[in-house]
């Protein structure tokens, strides 16, 4: 096994490097893909609440400005930094100052994988739920695998399966933090999907 792994390692590195250099588009634009899905989910969740849709949409598009890959400076404390960047962008676009303040507040509150109580105002809860639900289900799994090639290169399928299995308890905790009716249903459905995919992967790897 070591002989085969060693002989394929160099070729695999070169194949991925060449693939990236030859493309005009990125091999996978995780951050933009994530943001688009957050916007779609947040709109869906908000539609059955009394949330202000304008606030939800603006905050969803701008919530990760401080994350790497969007133009921000760091992932650390990205809620506060993203909110400030959003304020600057919206101010330059002439958006009403009250709207800017509410968008900023919503963005600041979207951080953390779990929460101890419902967020207020409702727009903050909607954004938090949309952002976290995307870590569950098929979309969450596919994004995790694709983005994982960059973050943790060289992992085997067995290691990916182990990471997924280890993530399930946290995924369950995330689902329990949902408050909105649609958020609760979506999170549970996608959690069940994630559990089943983990089970299927384990079964196939043990053949």
C-alpha positions as CSV (number, residue, x, y, z in Angstrom):
1,X,0.0,0.0,0.0
2,X,2.8,2.5,0.9
3,X,4.5,1.9,-2.4
4,X,1.3,2.6,-4.3
5,X,0.5,5.7,-2.2
6,X,4.0,7.1,-2.6
7,X,4.0,6.6,-6.4
8,X,0.6,8.3,-6.8
9,X,1.2,11.2,-4.5
10,X,3.3,13.3,-6.8
11,X,1.0,12.7,-9.8
12,X,-2.0,13.6,-7.7
13,X,-0.5,16.9,-6.5
14,X,0.5,17.8,-10.1
15,X,-3.0,16.9,-11.5
16,X,-4.8,19.2,-9.0
17,X,-2.3,22.0,-9.6
18,X,-2.6,21.8,-13.3
19,X,-6.4,21.6,-13.1
20,X,-6.4,24.8,-11.1
21,X,-4.0,26.7,-13.4
22,X,-5.8,25.8,-16.6
23,X,-9.2,27.1,-15.4
24,X,-10.6,30.6,-15.6
25,X,-13.1,29.8,-13.0
26,X,-12.1,28.5,-9.6
27,X,-12.2,24.7,-9.1
28,X,-14.9,25.4,-6.5
29,X,-16.1,28.8,-5.2
30,X,-17.3,27.6,-1.8
31,X,-17.8,31.0,-0.2
32,X,-20.0,32.3,-2.9
33,X,-21.9,29.0,-3.2
34,X,-22.5,29.1,0.6
35,X,-23.7,32.7,0.5
36,X,-26.2,32.1,-2.3
37,X,-27.7,29.2,-0.5
38,X,-27.9,31.2,2.7
39,X,-29.9,33.9,0.8
40,X,-32.3,31.3,-0.6
41,X,-32.8,29.5,2.7
42,X,-33.2,32.7,4.7
43,X,-35.9,34.0,2.3
44,X,-37.7,30.7,2.5
45,X,-37.6,30.6,6.3
46,X,-38.5,34.3,6.7
47,X,-41.5,34.0,4.4
48,X,-43.6,32.4,7.2
49,X,-42.5,34.8,9.9
50,X,-42.9,38.6,10.5
51,X,-39.3,39.2,9.6
52,X,-38.5,42.2,7.4
53,X,-37.5,40.6,4.1
54,X,-35.3,43.5,3.0
55,X,-33.2,43.2,6.2
56,X,-33.0,39.4,5.8
57,X,-31.9,39.5,2.2
58,X,-29.3,42.3,2.7
59,X,-27.9,40.6,5.8
60,X,-27.7,37.2,4.1
61,X,-25.7,38.6,1.1
62,X,-23.3,40.5,3.4
63,X,-23.0,38.2,6.4
64,X,-19.6,36.7,5.6
65,X,-17.8,39.7,4.2
66,X,-14.9,39.2,6.7
67,X,-14.5,35.6,5.8
68,X,-11.5,34.6,3.6
69,X,-12.6,34.4,-0.1
70,X,-15.0,37.3,0.1
71,X,-12.6,40.2,0.6
72,X,-12.5,40.4,4.4
73,X,-9.4,40.1,6.6
74,X,-10.0,37.1,8.8
75,X,-12.5,34.5,9.9
76,X,-11.9,35.4,13.6
77,X,-14.7,37.5,15.0
78,X,-16.1,37.7,11.5
79,X,-19.6,38.7,12.6
80,X,-18.5,42.1,14.0
81,X,-16.0,42.8,11.1
82,X,-18.5,41.7,8.5
83,X,-21.2,44.0,10.0
84,X,-18.8,47.0,9.8
85,X,-17.9,46.2,6.2
86,X,-21.6,45.9,5.4
87,X,-22.3,49.2,7.0
88,X,-19.7,50.8,4.8
89,X,-21.0,49.2,1.6
90,X,-24.7,50.0,2.3
91,X,-23.8,53.6,3.4
92,X,-22.0,54.1,0.1
93,X,-25.1,52.8,-1.7
94,X,-27.3,55.4,0.0
95,X,-29.3,52.8,2.0
96,X,-31.4,54.3,4.9
97,X,-29.4,54.6,8.1
98,X,-32.1,52.7,10.1
99,X,-31.9,49.8,7.6
100,X,-28.1,49.7,7.8
101,X,-28.3,49.6,11.6
102,X,-30.7,46.6,11.6
103,X,-28.7,44.8,8.9
104,X,-25.5,45.3,11.0
105,X,-27.1,44.0,14.1
106,X,-28.5,40.9,12.3
107,X,-25.0,40.1,10.9
108,X,-23.3,40.5,14.2
109,X,-25.6,37.9,15.8
110,X,-25.2,35.1,13.2
111,X,-22.0,33.6,14.6
112,X,-21.7,30.5,16.7
113,X,-22.7,26.9,15.8
114,X,-25.2,26.7,18.6
115,X,-27.2,29.2,20.6
116,X,-28.7,28.9,24.1
117,X,-31.8,30.9,23.4
118,X,-33.7,32.4,20.4
119,X,-32.1,35.4,18.9
120,X,-33.8,38.8,18.7
121,X,-34.9,40.4,16.5
122,X,-36.4,37.7,14.3
123,X,-34.2,38.6,11.4
124,X,-31.2,37.6,13.4
125,X,-32.7,34.2,14.1
126,X,-33.6,33.7,10.5
127,X,-30.1,34.4,9.3
128,X,-28.6,32.2,12.0
129,X,-30.8,29.3,11.1
130,X,-30.2,29.6,7.3
131,X,-26.4,29.7,7.9
132,X,-26.4,26.7,10.2
133,X,-28.9,24.5,8.3
134,X,-26.4,24.6,5.4
135,X,-24.0,22.5,7.5
136,X,-26.6,19.7,7.4
137,X,-28.0,17.5,4.6
138,X,-26.6,16.8,1.1
139,X,-25.6,20.3,0.4
140,X,-23.7,20.5,3.7
141,X,-22.0,17.2,3.0
142,X,-21.0,18.0,-0.6
143,X,-19.7,21.5,0.4
144,X,-17.8,19.9,3.2
145,X,-16.1,17.4,0.9
146,X,-15.3,19.9,-1.9
147,X,-14.0,22.6,0.5
148,X,-12.2,20.0,2.5
149,X,-9.9,19.2,-0.4
150,X,-8.5,22.7,0.1
151,X,-8.6,22.9,3.9
152,X,-7.3,19.4,4.7
153,X,-5.7,18.0,1.5
154,X,-4.7,14.4,1.3
155,X,-7.5,12.9,3.4
156,X,-8.7,9.4,2.5
157,X,-12.4,8.4,2.1
158,X,-12.0,6.6,5.5
159,X,-10.9,9.8,7.1
160,X,-13.7,11.7,5.6
161,X,-16.2,9.1,6.8
162,X,-14.7,9.4,10.3
163,X,-15.0,13.2,10.3
164,X,-18.6,13.0,9.2
165,X,-19.4,10.5,11.9
166,X,-17.8,12.6,14.6
167,X,-19.7,15.7,13.4
168,X,-23.1,14.1,13.9
169,X,-23.5,14.9,17.6
170,X,-22.8,18.6,16.9
171,X,-25.1,18.5,13.9
172,X,-27.8,17.2,16.3
173,X,-27.1,20.1,18.7
174,X,-27.3,22.6,15.8
175,X,-30.7,21.2,14.7
176,X,-32.1,21.6,18.3
177,X,-31.4,25.3,18.2
178,X,-33.9,26.0,15.5
179,X,-36.9,28.2,16.5
180,X,-38.9,29.0,13.4
181,X,-41.3,26.4,12.1
182,X,-39.6,26.1,8.7
183,X,-36.2,26.1,10.3
184,X,-37.1,23.2,12.6
185,X,-38.5,21.1,9.8
186,X,-35.6,21.8,7.5
187,X,-33.0,21.1,10.1
188,X,-34.5,17.8,11.2
189,X,-34.9,16.6,7.6
190,X,-31.4,17.5,6.6
191,X,-30.0,16.0,9.9
192,X,-31.7,12.7,9.0
193,X,-30.2,12.9,5.5
194,X,-26.7,13.5,7.0
195,X,-27.1,10.6,9.4
196,X,-28.2,8.3,6.6
197,X,-25.4,9.3,4.3
198,X,-22.9,8.7,7.1
199,X,-24.4,5.3,7.7
200,X,-24.3,4.4,4.0
201,X,-20.7,5.6,3.7
202,X,-19.6,3.5,6.6
203,X,-21.4,0.4,5.2
204,X,-19.7,0.8,1.8
205,X,-16.2,1.3,3.3
206,X,-16.6,-1.8,5.4
207,X,-17.3,-4.2,2.5
